């Protein structure tokens, strides 16, 4: 690589380490949680005789990597390594800088919980979406709504190293979406989250979100963030016309959990919203970070959704029959999405 490419990769890694999450890395040191499985496999701190690296941590990590054991770093709570007496001088400055000093809340970086409903998503966008968001979530609560594929397995594989709780519905509840959304909320708040990010398995934020999410959830004056959702009709373009203009409106996707907040739901079997309809009673803010909805990109997915909406809402009671019919348009107006 060129010096420029090396610097770009290095800076990207540093930004990732500054994002609260559990990140896969090549080396560890100081405070390390080691599984019994790793110890039985032979991981230890003994020196490897034919390597001249200084420090027992390096020999530990090389041995782990050679045995195929992955290593992760948890960046939710920053650490200050006091290696020498001289390092004590910077300890108080570090505590002040990270808001971890006396009287502060221990979890200075709020816990962000992914809340998701999925069904048969293993061959669509689930893996890509989870790989994108694993860098900044603390945990995930996922409703597997009657999947018959390996969606749950993909979640556990991609989010390895992150707490994941999967609740399985043997029979899908989507025909009565409000029941599903209430279930999603109830199961998510059981983990006592600080913030809840509610995404579907075919939705992903533009790159800016990863860099700015920590700042968003650290704002004590805001409890709800609203974003614009862009319906992509191919890999690079979103649709815009009289029936497809969701991106002109802001909807809540990121909400601070307030214990004791009494939810008032829109009790409709379809298009009921992901959060309680009174969520705007909480302090809220509009974000210009955009959310990409990939569920319409493939023609076969559009046809499946068309059939589903016509079956579940044939008279357009909860949505629009004109919009449902427009799914079949052969030449929709498309606009290129620019990051």
N, C-alpha and C positions, 0 to 999 in steps of 0.2 A: 504493500500500500504506500501511497505518497504520504508526506508529512501532513498534508491537509486532510486526507482521508483518515489518518490515525487520530488527528486532533478532533475531527467530527465524531468519530466513534467514541472517543474518550469523553467528550462533553455530553454525548447522548447517554452514556453510562452514568455519569455523575448526576444528570437530571433525573434519571430513573431512581437512583439511590436516595434522592431528596423527596421522592414521592412515597407517602405511607403505603406500605404493602409488604408482601413476602416475595422476594425476587431470587431467581436462580443465579448463582454466582460460581466462580471457579475457586474461590478461597475464603477461608474464615479465620477468625482469631478471637482470643480472649474468652468471652462468655458464649459457650457452645452447648446446645442441647443435642445429645447423641442418643439415637434409638438403640434398644437392645439388639435389634436385627443387625445394625451396623457393627456393633461391638463383636457379635458372634461371627460376623463375616471377616473380621480381622483388622478393623480400623483401630489404630492406636497412635500414640505420639512418639514412638521409638524412631530413632534416626535410621534412615535408609542409607546404607553404607556407601553406595556408589553415587550419591548426590551430595553436592557441596553447599546446598542452600543453608543459610543460617536460620535458626528458629524452628522449634518443634512443631509449630502450627503448620508450617509449609510441608513438612514431612507427613503430617496428619492428612492434609488436604490432597497431596499427591497420591497417597495410599488409598484414600476414599475414592478419588476419581478413577484410579486404575481398577478398582473393584466394581465400578459402575454404580457407585452410590452418589446421588445428587446432593448438592449443598445449596442452602437457601439462607438469605439474610432477611431479618424482619426489621423494617425501617419505621414502624409506627412510633416507637419510642427511641429517640436518639441516645447514643451512648458516648461517654467521654472516657477514653482509656488513660488511666493514671499509671504510667509505666515507670516513671522516675519521680523523685521528690520535686524536681523542677516543674513537673506537669501540674502540681497542686495550684500553682499561681493562676492557671487559666480555668480552674474548676468553677469558681464563682461566676466568672464572666460567661462561661458556657451555660450555667444554670439560668442566668438572667436572659441570655440570648434565646434560649429554648423555652422560656416560661415554665421552667421546672423547679423554680426556687421555692422557698418556704411559703406556704399558704396557697400555692397554685394547685389546680386540679392535676392529678397524676397523669391522666390521659390528655396531654397537651395537644395532641393531634387527634381529632375526633375519629371515631370508628365508623367507617363507611361500609354498609352492608348492601350487597347486591340482592335484589328481590326479582325473581324471574318465573314466568310460567312458560312451559314448553310442551310440545307434543311432536314426536317424530321429526326431530331437527338434526339428527346426526349427520345427514348427507347434505345439509343446506349450509347455513352460515354460523351455526353454533360454535364450532371450533374457532373460527376466526374472531368472533365476537368475544369469546372468553379469553383468548390469547391477548386481545387488545386491552381488556379491562382488568385482568389479573394483576397488573402492575400497580393499581391504586385502590383495590378493595381489600378490606380486612377479612371478610367472610362472605358466604353466599347461602341464601335460602331459596331453594328451587322447587317449584311445584311441577312434578312430572305428570301431566294430565292425560294419562292413558296411553303413553308411548308404547309402541310395539317394536321399536328399533333400539339402538344402543345409545340413545341420547344421554341417559344417566351415566353410562360408562365414559362418554366423552367429557362430561362435566368433571368427573372424578380424576380423569387423566390430566386434563388441561389445568385444573385448579389444584393439582397436587401440591401440598405444602400450605394450603389455605383451608381453614375450617369450612366444610361444605355440609349442609343438611338438605337431603332430598326427601320430599314428601310425595308419595306415589298415589295417584288415583287409578284404581283398576278400570273405572269407567270415566270417560271424559265428562267434565262438567261445563264445557264451553257452550253448550246449547242454552245454558242459563248463566251467562257470564258474570252476573252480579254475585252469584254464589261462589264462583271461582275467585273473584277479586277479594271478597270478604275473607275467604279462606287464606288467600295469599297474605293479606295484611295480618291476620291473626297469627299465622305461623311465623311471619317475619319478626313481629314485635316480641315474640317469645325469647329472642336472642338479646333483647334489650339494646338495640342499636342506638348509635348517636345520630346517624344519618341513613336514610334508605334511598337507594338508587333503583328505580323501577324501570327495567328494560325488558323488551321482548328479545327472543333469540335471533332476530334478524335486524337488530338495531345497533348502530355503532356511532359514537360521536366523532366529529372531525378531530384532527390531531391536537388541537389547542386544549381540548378538555383535559387530557392527561397532564398537561403542564400547569393548568390553572385550577384543577379540582381542589387541591389542598387549600388554596387561598379562598375558594368559595365556601367550603365547609368550616373555615376558621372564622368567618364573619359572624359575630355574636348578634348582629342586628337583623339577620335574615333567617327564616325558618323554611322557606319554600323557594326553589328556583324553577323558573319556567323557560322552556326552550322551544324552538321551531323545528318541526319534523318535516323532512323532505322525502317525498315518495319517489324513489328511483325507479325508472322504467327500463333502464339498462345499466351497465356498469359505471357509466360516466355522466348520465343525464337524468334529471328529475322531471316529472310531469307538472305542467302548469296550465290550467284552464278553469272554466267555471265550476267544474266538479272536483278538481284536484288542486286545492290551494291551501292545504293544511299548513304549509310553510309560512303563510301570512299571519298565523296566529300562534300564540304562546300557550303551551300546556305544561303542567307540572310533571317533572320526572324525578326531581331530587328534593326530598323532604326531611327535615329534622324531626326525629321522634320526640314528641312531647308526652310524657306519661300523664294520663288523666284527660287527654284531649278526647272529647266525645265525638266520634265519627258519625256523620249523617250521610248515608249513601244514596245514590241515585238508583233506586230499585227497578232497573230495567234489565230484561234478559239479554239485551244486546246493546253495544255502544254505551256502556254505563260509566266509563271512566276508570282509571286505574286506582285513583285515590278517592277518598270521601269527597263529596261535592262541596263541603264546607271548609276544605283545606285552606281556602283563601282568607279565612278568618285569621290565619296566622300571618305574620309579617312575610311578605313575598317580594321577589325581585325578578326582573326579566334579564336573561343572559343572551348575548349575541352569538354564543357558541351554538353551532348547528348540529342537529342529530339526523343521521342518514338512515332511512328505512329501506331495506333491501328486499322486502317481501314481495315486491311487484316486479322485480328484475326479469325473472324467467317466465316465459309464456305459460308453461305448465302450472306454475304457482298462481298466476293470475286466473287461469281457468278454474283451478281448485277453489280459490276464494270466491269467484263469481258463483259457482254452484252452491257453495256453503251459505253465502248471504241470501241467495234466492230461496234456499231451503229453510233457513232459520228466520228470515224476515221477508216473506214473499210480497207483502203489501207495503213495504217500506215504512212500517209503523215506527221503527226505531232508527232508521237511516233514510236513505233516498234511493228509490227504485231507479231514478235517472242516473245516479252515480253508479249503482250496481251495473246498469246496462252499459255505461260508458267504459267499463273495464274492457269491453270487447272492441273498442275503437282501434282500427287498423293503423291510423296515422295521427296519433296524439301529438300535441304540442310539447316538445321536449327542450329543456334548457341545460346547458352544460354546467356541472357543479365545479366551482373553482375553490380549492382549499385556500 
